[in-house]
Amino acid sequence: MALLCWISKLSCPGYERISMHHSGFVALIGRPNVGKSTLLNALAGEKVAIISDRPQTTRNQIRAVITRPEYQIIFIDTPGLHKPKHMLGTSMIQTARMTMTEVDAVCFLVEASHLPGPGDRYIADILKTVKSPLFLVLNKIDLVPEDRVANLIDLYKQLCYFKACFALSALYKTNLETFVEAVVEVLPEGPQFYPPDMITDQPERFITAEIIREKVIHLTRQEIPFSIAVSIEEMKPRESGELLDIRAEIFVERKSQVGIIVGKGGSLLKEAGTRARKELEALFGQRIFIDLRVKVKPGWRNREEELRRLGYR
C-alpha cells in the first residue's frame, strides 16, 4: 500500500506533490558501437553500462534514471541493431525492437564520422513504424569539422521524419542539456517511477557480471569478446562483514579460448579480477574478494536454455 501511495503521489508523509511533473521512458536505438552506452553513462552522470570499442557489447536493456524536480526520464540503452548470426544475436535484436514499442520516445543514434549506410537505412525503415516521437542524435561530433554537421543531419533527415535533430558528443558531454530539455517536452505528465536517488534499476548481480565481462573484453582480442558470458554463482558477505565474496564463472565456447582468457600463468584472468574488484569496491563501498573460473559451454550462444539462464531471453 505504501508503494502504491508513493507511485501515485498521494498524500504520504515525506512526499510532496509536484505540479506538471513529466516522466517517461526513452529508448536509445542505433547500430553497434555508435556510442549508446557512452551517452547513457553521460546522461546518468555515473557508469551504468559497460563500454567497449567492440561492437555488440550491450546485450540487454540497460536503464539509467535521471531525476529532477520537474521530471524523471528513464533512458534505455539497447543492443545495437545488426544482422544476427546466432540465437544470442536474434535475442538482442528482439530486445531492441521490443523496446521501441514500449517507450514514450525513441532516439536514433548515429555517428558523425560516418555517412548514412545500409545499416542506418535498415533501422530508419523500422523506425518509420514507431508511433512515439522520434529524435535524431548525431553523436561523436568531436570527430568531425563543425561545418559537416548540418550536411550530415540533412542526409539522415532524408531517411525518415524526426521531431528534432541534435548534434552532440557523449564523450565530452557536449549539448546534452539541450537534448534532455527537448526530450522532457514530449514526455507525458506523470509521477516518479523510481526513488529520486536511484540511478539504475539493474540488480547488483547483473552489474557485477557486466563489469567482470567488460574487464575481460578490454584485455582480450580476436573473437573472444563475442564468445564470453559471465554468471555470478555466489555473492554474499562473510560472517565478519569485512569482505564481500563474489564467485563468478566466465563461459567460453571452445577449449582453445580458455587459455586466452586465463593468460600465461593466469596473468590475464588475475588482471581482469583485479580491475573488476577495484571498480566494484568503489561501487559497493566495501572490500571484495573475487574468485573467477573459466568454463567451456560449447555453442552457448545458440542454446535456448543457456541464454535464459544467463538472462539473455
Rosetta blueprint (number, residue, H / E / L):
1 M L
2 A H
3 L H
4 L H
5 C H
6 W H
7 I H
8 S L
9 K L
10 L L
11 S L
12 C L
13 P L
14 G L
15 Y L
16 E L
17 R L
18 I L
19 S L
20 M L
21 H L
22 H E
23 S E
24 G E
25 F E
26 V E
27 A E
28 L E
29 I E
30 G E
31 R L
32 P L
33 N L
34 V L
35 G L
36 K H
37 S H
38 T H
39 L H
40 L H
41 N H
42 A H
43 L H
44 A H
45 G L
46 E L
47 K L
48 V L
49 A L
50 I L
51 I L
52 S L
53 D L
54 R L
55 P L
56 Q L
57 T L
58 T L
59 R L
60 N L
61 Q L
62 I E
63 R E
64 A E
65 V E
66 I E
67 T E
68 R E
69 P L
70 E L
71 Y E
72 Q E
73 I E
74 I E
75 F E
76 I E
77 D E
78 T L
79 P L
80 G L
81 L L
82 H L
83 K L
84 P L
85 K L
86 H L
87 M H
88 L H
89 G H
90 T H
91 S H
92 M H
93 I H
94 Q H
95 T H
96 A H
97 R H
98 M H
99 T H
100 M H
101 T L
102 E L
103 V L
104 D L
105 A E
106 V E
107 C E
108 F E
109 L E
110 V E
111 E E
112 A L
113 S L
114 H L
115 L L
116 P L
117 G L
118 P H
119 G H
120 D H
121 R H
122 Y H
123 I H
124 A H
125 D H
126 I H
127 L H
128 K L
129 T L
130 V L
131 K L
132 S L
133 P L
134 L E
135 F E
136 L E
137 V E
138 L E
139 N E
140 K L
141 I H
142 D H
143 L H
144 V L
145 P L
146 E H
147 D H
148 R H
149 V H
150 A H
151 N H
152 L H
153 I H
154 D H
155 L H
156 Y H
157 K H
158 Q L
159 L L
160 C L
161 Y L
162 F L
163 K L
164 A E
165 C E
166 F E
167 A E
168 L L
169 S E
170 A L
171 L L
172 Y L
173 K L
174 T E
175 N L
176 L H
177 E H
178 T H
179 F H
180 V H
181 E H
182 A H
183 V H
184 V H
185 E H
186 V H
187 L L
188 P L
189 E E
190 G L
191 P L
192 Q L
193 F L
194 Y L
195 P L
196 P L
197 D L
198 M L
199 I L
200 T L
201 D L
202 Q L
203 P L
204 E H
205 R H
206 F H
207 I H
208 T H
209 A H
210 E H
211 I H
212 I H
213 R H
214 E H
215 K H
216 V H
217 I H
218 H H
219 L H
220 T L
221 R L
222 Q L
223 E L
224 I H
225 P H
226 F H
227 S H
228 I L
229 A E
230 V E
231 S E
232 I E
233 E E
234 E E
235 M E
236 K E
237 P E
238 R L
239 E L
240 S L
241 G L
242 E L
243 L E
244 L E
245 D E
246 I E
247 R E
248 A E
249 E E
250 I E
251 F E
252 V E
253 E L
254 R L
255 K H
256 S H
257 Q H
258 V H
259 G H
260 I H
261 I H
262 V H
263 G L
264 K H
265 G H
266 G H
267 S H
268 L H
269 L H
270 K H
271 E H
272 A H
273 G H
274 T H
275 R H
276 A H
277 R H
278 K H
279 E H
280 L H
281 E H
282 A H
283 L H
284 F H
285 G L
286 Q L
287 R E
288 I E
289 F E
290 I E
291 D E
292 L E
293 R E
294 V E
295 K E
296 V E
297 K L
298 P L
299 G L
300 W H
301 R H
302 N H
303 R L
304 E H
305 E H
306 E H
307 L H
308 R H
309 R H
310 L L
311 G L
312 Y L
313 R L
